[in-house]
Structures are given as C-alpha cells and as structure tokens.
Amino acid sequence: MESRVRVVIDLTAPGRFVRAGKFGCFKKTINGRATGARLRGITKLLAERIFSVHQPPLGVKQWRGSTWKGEGGGLRRGRVVDAQVCRLARLTPAQREDASMLKLTRLTFASLEFHGLVPISGQRVVVDDVLNLATAIDLVCLRDNTLVLVELKSGYAGDRGASAVINGKVATMHAPLKRANDSNLHRHLSQLTATVALFDAETDTLVRLKQAGVQHVEGVLLYVDDAGSELHTLPDWWRRRGDAVLSRLCGDS
C-alpha cells in the first residue's frame, strides 16, 4: 500500500518549489514541469492577515555550540532539519539508520515511529491556482488506512500555548479564527489548517488515494525538540474553517 500511495502523491502534485539563486517560489506544474507565474506562499499572508500584531513568547533555545548562534539561528537549523527529513523520508528505516543526520532529524524519525506514522514523502506541494496560493506539506505519512499530513516544527521549546498579550489582555487572532488566542501553537495550527484545506480541494487526488486503499485524511502538528516530541491532531473546529482561512489570505473577509 505504501508504494501505491507514494505513486499517487508524486503523480498528482500540482506544483513545485523552484529555486532561483538565494530565493525560491512555488509554481504550478504541467506534465511535471514548473510553469507560469509565481504563486503566493501562505506563511507571510498568515502573519499579515490572521495573526495579531504582537508576538507570542518565544521558546527556549536549546542547542549548544556556535553553529546556530546569531540572529535567525533557529530558523537556519529548522531549514536544515526540514531538508534532511524530506530527503530521507522516502528511504527504508534500514537505509535511514546508516544516513548522516542532525540530532533533531534522528529524533523526528524516532517520533514518527513512536506515533505510528510511516513516512511516504516530504515537501509535497499543494496549490490553489484560482486563489494563487501554494505551500508544501512537510511530511506525508501513513497510519494504517489513514493518510496523515504532518506540519513539522523543530526546536520550539517552552510553553507553546502561551499567548501574546496586549495591554494586559490575551491577544486573539483575526477572523475566521478570532476565537483562538494568538499563541505559537495556534499559529502553527492555522498553518496546518490552510495546508490541509488546499489538499482537501484536490478531488482527483482523493479519488486515486481511495483506490489505493486510503480511507481517511487527517492533519497533525508534530513538535520535536531536544527534550522529546509532542503531537497535536488538527481539531475539527480548525479544519472546518480551512476554506475561510484561505479566503482571508486572499483578502476576502
């Protein structure tokens, strides 16, 4: 089943991340080739149109040594971990055992195994060319007959549920998530919400996955840090608001 699902995930991918020097962008694919204008990523749009203007408390930096010191060190470390996880996701456990990995990369695969998640693919792009939006699913996994879309966050330690505060009051997000406090956890869940909504719109992909044996699709947020892992399944409340979040990102109220 794993090989059948991997083929579907690969063949139906509607877009690709294309690098141009230091920068990159998402583009649609036709017959496997990237084409057309740049698509907007969701990360900056979430910050502009969903999050409050105040920052939630940051987690505790856990690494030692000088490699990741300085401004943006955590982001650099996260990008390297993401790249390693994506590259190794398609290998067998035995092949991965012999591969060179950062500590957080190895912990990620150990966490996936602990939670019963079998990695199928990494950085699978999802697109809405009408809304001109795109992003990438960090990991696509299988758990029995369920396809699990994983939003991976590495190195976010501390109280992830701690909210931003405005004049002594807890800050909330903007509609359609205005009932949610603005915390790192909720920011990451909003990113997962938008990603899952884009994938849910791939009706042809869902039909092919069902033919391959997949009965359900769910989204999870996986935190991995030096102290361990923490998994959050995307609640129904968030998933029901996925299309509304996408509309908000495109400027529609």
FENVENFEN-V966144 format. One record per backbone hydrogen bond with DSSP energy under -0.5 kcal/mol. CO is the residue of the C=O (numbers start at 1). NH is the residue of the N-H. Records with the same first field share a line. If there is no record, write none. Layout:
CO = NH  NH
//
This chain:
1 = 5
2 = 6
3 = 7
4 = 8
5 = 9
6 = 10
7 = 11
8 = 12
10 = 13
14 = 29
16 = 18  27
18 = 25
20 = 23
23 = 20
25 = 18
26 = 39
27 = 16
28 = 35
30 = 33
33 = 30
35 = 28
39 = 26
40 = 134
41 = 45
42 = 46
43 = 47
44 = 48
45 = 49
46 = 50  51
50 = 174
66 = 69
70 = 73
72 = 76
73 = 77
74 = 78
75 = 79
76 = 80
77 = 81
78 = 82
79 = 83
80 = 84
81 = 85
82 = 86
83 = 87
84 = 88
85 = 89
88 = 91
92 = 96
93 = 97
94 = 98
95 = 98
96 = 99
102 = 106
103 = 107
104 = 108
105 = 109
106 = 110
107 = 111
108 = 112
109 = 113
110 = 114
111 = 115
112 = 117
113 = 116
116 = 118
117 = 119
118 = 142
121 = 140
123 = 125
124 = 137
125 = 14
126 = 135
128 = 132  133
132 = 40
133 = 128
134 = 42
135 = 126
136 = 138
137 = 123  124
138 = 123
139 = 141  150
140 = 120  121
141 = 148
142 = 118
143 = 146
145 = 215  216
146 = 143  148
147 = 149  218
148 = 141  150
149 = 151  220
150 = 139  152
151 = 222
153 = 224
155 = 157
158 = 160
159 = 162
160 = 185
162 = 184
164 = 171
165 = 167
166 = 169
169 = 166
171 = 182
174 = 177
177 = 173  180
180 = 173
181 = 183
182 = 164
183 = 187
184 = 188
185 = 189
186 = 190
187 = 191
188 = 192
189 = 193
190 = 194
191 = 195
192 = 196
193 = 197
194 = 198
195 = 199
196 = 200
197 = 201
199 = 202
201 = 203
202 = 206
203 = 207
204 = 208
205 = 209
206 = 210
207 = 211
208 = 212
209 = 214
210 = 213
216 = 147
218 = 149
219 = 234
220 = 151  222
221 = 223  232
222 = 153
223 = 230
224 = 155
225 = 228
228 = 225
230 = 223
232 = 221
235 = 239
236 = 240
238 = 241
239 = 242
241 = 245
242 = 246
243 = 247
244 = 248
245 = 249
246 = 250
247 = 252
248 = 251
//
